Amino acid sequence: MNRFIGFLKKEFYHIFRDKRSMLILFGMPIVQILLFGYVINTDLKDVQMAVLDHSKDEYSAEIINKITSSGYFKLTENLESLEEADAVFRKGNVKVILVIEPDLGKNLIKNTAGNIQILTDASDPNTANLEVNYLQGILQNYNLEINRGKQTPLSIQAKSRMYFNANLESVFMFIPGIMATILMLVSAMMTSISIAREKELGTMEILLVSPLNPLQIILGKVAPYLVLSFINALVIIGMGYFIFGVPVLGSFALLMAESVLFIFLALSIGIFISTVSKNQQVAMMLSMFALMLPTIILSGFIFPIRNMPIPLQVFSNIIPPKWFIIILKNIMLKGVGIEYIWKETLILIAMTFGFIGLSLKKFKTRLE
Amino acid sequence: MNEKEKVIRVKNMYKKFGDFTANNDLSFEVSKGEIFGFLGANGAGKTTAIKILCGLSFPTSGEIKVAGFDVYTERESVKRNIGYMSQKFSLYEDLTVFENIRFYGGIYGLSKAEINSKADELLDKLDLQHARNKMISALPLGWKQKLAFSVAIFHNPEIVFLDEPTGGVDPVTRRQFWDLIYDASRAGITVFVTTHYMDEAEYCDRVSIMVDGKIEALDTPEKLKKQFNVDDMDQVFLSLARHATNIE
């Protein structure tokens, strides 16, 4: 046991004395969260808007006036029919179309309710969501204004419709996505590099010749990263919750348990990578191309899997973070329990055992 | 502990990789405190043999005992009683001199008190007390090499395996390094050393020369020179290695 503690101590020295490791471990999660978080929260300014005004009365004119004078939106086009909407969005400049129903003023007075539809280009879902919120805010203000001193309140109802990404899937996606990326990076990439480094420097030989058995060596190498990854997971969830209000609706314990499972999986991938790479460079390249890129691109973190070509959709099934992101999303945003995510959990467990098995096999052939 | 005690016994050792025979019927014995030179061209099978003796790899067949323990069944005991140093010197660059000593002492199960007292002794002997808290990366190559060797025998092993320990080091430092090897040998530690430098072969008590997986010569440097009727070990080596087919 003393031997093992000495070993752990040395591992922590390696990590804490290496500026690059420290930066990846603690700088990166924070920078990523702030970056993604604030990119989502940027204010709108001069968003190009088209209007399809079927009503053309004083109410509609005033509404348009309110919106354009807010500074957030700029009227660039007047449309004649709804058929033009698609083409206008596809051109790319106009992000919002305001559709005002015929006889808005009359309906307001006769039925005390008028309808306005907001169409947005949701290919950039975060901005689309913001635009809708802003517009609804402006309309609500206007609503209050015209109701002042009236007994039966008139209401303008704004309905929004997202073009291209109707469910607005990735608004809160950045926290689960960053979580998967960081845990993958810290656990898999850093472990594989740190094991590969021992090989490269020749110290692995010394360790193998020593009375430490291979299991102790591997455990000693991965244990620090298990601890640090877990801290990272807490930091990410904490920052998401306190700074950006990303909720954790489901069980926190379940969330943590799934995170530990994913960390184990990432560690076993890291060990596997280190068994197939001779030096740090190879380990780094393998981690970058075999892990980081798929984690970012194919896991559904940034690009919705549904919109991918079929072969890539199939391929995304073997990307571990995909399943972890689904689990996180379900626990954090939908608040479900294990009964809804047991399948994904099983997949992660199976992958973990798969990689441990592969590494063991690789290790044994080396020893013969 | 008589003079004749054999700490390494190898009898008919074979190691095959598929069709390729890396070690072909090796048999030799090494006595306690002896400096045993293990020579051969690259690809002659030296590394394979050392790996087996260190418990890193299993032989295909043969009877092998290291420090009195069987390499098939008592690997843990073998490992506890040997030290190992490779040409990479294998110290952690981002740890200090003392931290390296403490780490290696620790993995061999030495107690804190033992490590502290022995580390002081060692640093005094190497005249490195002033560098105790310096990072290894700040040390010159010669110091690293001496320190690596001292760390390899820190836990008082029966045998220390040195795999080309003097690679890339200048002749003066090499000579100083060999003084350390003699010290260890006088203290009863058996030294099993591979080298490319034939002048170093002259420093060994006995030398074996491997060619194509077989030991072609094994004797004291003097007797080998006489046997091949030449002036130095270089020529002994060349006259044997000339017939090799497995040179890389």
Boltz contact constraints between the chains, C-beta under 6 A:
constraints:
  - contact:
      token1: [A, 3]
      token2: [B, 106]
      max_distance: 6.0
  - contact:
      token1: [A, 3]
      token2: [B, 107]
      max_distance: 6.0
  - contact:
      token1: [A, 6]
      token2: [B, 103]
      max_distance: 6.0
  - contact:
      token1: [A, 6]
      token2: [B, 106]
      max_distance: 6.0
  - contact:
      token1: [A, 10]
      token2: [B, 103]
      max_distance: 6.0
  - contact:
      token1: [A, 13]
      token2: [B, 95]
      max_distance: 6.0
  - contact:
      token1: [A, 14]
      token2: [B, 94]
      max_distance: 6.0
  - contact:
      token1: [A, 17]
      token2: [B, 94]
      max_distance: 6.0
  - contact:
      token1: [A, 202]
      token2: [B, 86]
      max_distance: 6.0
  - contact:
      token1: [A, 202]
      token2: [B, 88]
      max_distance: 6.0
  - contact:
      token1: [A, 202]
      token2: [B, 90]
      max_distance: 6.0
  - contact:
      token1: [A, 203]
      token2: [B, 90]
      max_distance: 6.0
  - contact:
      token1: [A, 205]
      token2: [B, 86]
      max_distance: 6.0
  - contact:
      token1: [A, 206]
      token2: [B, 90]
      max_distance: 6.0
  - contact:
      token1: [A, 208]
      token2: [B, 56]
      max_distance: 6.0
  - contact:
      token1: [A, 209]
      token2: [B, 54]
      max_distance: 6.0
  - contact:
      token1: [A, 209]
      token2: [B, 84]
      max_distance: 6.0
  - contact:
      token1: [A, 210]
      token2: [B, 107]
      max_distance: 6.0
  - contact:
      token1: [A, 211]
      token2: [B, 79]
      max_distance: 6.0
  - contact:
      token1: [A, 211]
      token2: [B, 80]
      max_distance: 6.0
  - contact:
      token1: [A, 212]
      token2: [B, 107]
      max_distance: 6.0
  - contact:
      token1: [A, 368]
      token2: [B, 57]
      max_distance: 6.0
  - contact:
      token1: [A, 368]
      token2: [B, 58]
      max_distance: 6.0
